[in-house]
Amino acid sequence: MTLWQGRFADGPSEELMAYTASISFDVRLAPDDIAGSRAHVRGLGRAGILTTEEVALVITALNRAEEELADGVFKFAPEDEDVHTAVERRVTELAGAAGAKMHTGRSRNDQIATDLRLFVKRTLTDLAGGVLTLQRVLLQRAVEAEDAYLPGYTHLQRAQPVLLAHHLLAHGWALARDIDRILDAVRRADVSPLGAGALAGSSLPLDPDGVAADLGFAARFENSLDAVSDRDFVAEALFALALLGVHLSRIGEEIAIWSSDEFGFVHLDDAHATGSSMLPQKKNPDIAELARGKAGRLIGHLTGLLATLKGLPLAYNRDLQEDKEPLFDAVDQTRLGLSAVAGMLASATFDTDRMATFADTPESAAVDLAEHLVAQGMPFREAHAVVGALVRDARERHVSLAELVEAHPALGAAAVALLEPGVAVTRRTTPGGAGPAAVAQQVKRFRERLSADAARLPNPAA
């Protein structure tokens, strides 16, 4: 029996059910569906639509269905096309006529919108905690790095030396923006659609405000048409997760490069790497590579949903069933990615000697030579040209840059000292820069940011 069988003389075809049924994936919304139904039933009781006894009967049946689902003993029927149908059928079996009243004043349109908003609030908040865990790993590795340094790159060409701590925290700050976006998406999802009905509300004395408060929503809907058709909150969740995936991908790209023999900056722990089925010597950075690959999957989920939404008229259309699978997969893949990348970084070993060797080439201090000239009063563009010419001359003549610097009348021995190993990285003094004093302050500020963000989550100790 379908929820809409009264209008039709015949039952649905097998082809229709096979194509339209969503129970195979939306069953994971069961905890949210049951929570929404409990609040709706209590609201019907406050409105006098259900008696106190009927409310108690239905709530007891809902609790029983929830236990059966959690224990894996819930028996699904062939006609259960979605999670709402399955739960209502079971509640009616348990509570009889009172159970058949549970759907009074409600449509699957406002019901599913409520379920999804509860799911987004719950899971995105959980994922924000996962981001914090990864940030704490980055902070710990940054503190452990102390004064280790490596080349900073632009265009994948060596640019200036930076402290390893500075490089690691660059990823940490990007993840801090992800937490902002995730929690901002949660804030906009925090609106209850229950009471909107199919699209226009109800003639019954429902209590949308009380139901919203009962479910922990910050507010109820303002427009019933918008309430049942809005999936902005799903698109925003997918965007936040896609950009988080991009940031994990960027970490993955660097680890894949750094762990190559050509770089050799990092050695992955055996437990967080894989081997080759053919090549005995191989140790592959699969977590890093999958972090890159799955970012494309997350981006695809976002663009796919936006394409689905762009042409829909108000209010509900069955196209909106396509919002769930990308959302569920994005949540699952992001959760797995955060945990895997955190484990990979926590257990990795950095070869700081090799990093320093790559960073200590005299050319890496070229800008320091230019700034040395600027400090003597030379315009920067002229200083840039002077140092650039020295670098070119050193390469073309195959002589050391230090030799040419010492012989230059505007530079000399004092400037040669700037080319000594480990000197250039100490000269970055501006706030937020890559030098020791600035990074020490940055570590302090980052630790404070983590504490503040933890306090924004429901469980600050998470």
Buried (B, 14 or more C-beta within 10 A) or exposed (E): EBBEEEEEEEEBEEEEBEEEBBBEBBBBBBBBBBBBBBBBBBBBBBBEBBEEEBBBBBBBBBBBBBEBBEEEEBEBEEBBBBBBBBBBBBBBBBBBEBBEBBBBBBBBBBBBBBBBBBBBBBBBBBBBBBBBEBBBBBBEBBEEBEBBBBBBBEEEEBBBBBBBBBBBBBBBBBBBEBBBBBBEBBEBBBBBBBBBBBBEBBEBEBBBBBBBBBBEBEEBBEEBBBBBBBBEBBBBBBBBBBBBBBBBBBBBBBBBBBBEEEBBBBBBEEEBBBEEEEEEEEBBBBBBBBBBEBBEBBBBBBEBBEEBBEEEEEBBBEEBBBBBBBBBBBBEBBBBBBBBBBBBBBBBEBBBEBBBBBBBBBBBBBBBBBBBBBEEEBEEEEBBEBBEEBBEEBEEEEEEBBBBBBEBEBBEEEBBBBBEBEBBBBBBEEEEBBBBEBBEEBBEEBBEBBEEBBEBBEEEEE
